[in-house]
């Protein structure tokens, strides 16, 4: 397999979240490095957070493991138990099925970057801890619902 040149990997910006949550992801971008290398069993993304940006809504995965390593700058991991400042070399692991929602916030005045490695399960459910939102993915198709399973039709 050839070496992946990050300069040639398209930058992904924006979010698949429905509004009003999509607008909250401004300042976040990523490079889909695993996809660029042809990987299919797990994802590898280099996420960039501008100052003040969020990585995602706070969430947890039912079927997918997730591992994060900070590579540049400083960001704050937010979980149920509180907040942890993370710097280059710091790592965090989020086992599938653990309902402790997490996300990262860049509260510094510099860009922060972290590598995310995660399972690509054929069926996944992500639950968002702080809002009435759930994501179901099956056969590559995403469907947002409320936590009760009804189709997401906006904030209620």
CORSUL-V777417 format. One line per field, one symbol per residue. burial: I if it has 16 or more other ideal C-beta (glycine too) atoms within 10 Angstrom, else O. A space follows every 50 residues. Layout:
BEGIN
burial = ???
END
This chain:
BEGIN
burial = OOOIOOOOIOOOOOIOIOOOIOOIIOOIIIIIIIIOOOOOOOIIIIIIIO OOIIIIIIIIIIOIIIIIIIOOIIIOIIIOOOOOOIOOOIOIOIOOOIOO IIIIIIOIOOOIIIIIIIOIIOOIIIIIIOIOIIIOIOOOOOOIIIOOOO OIOOOO
END
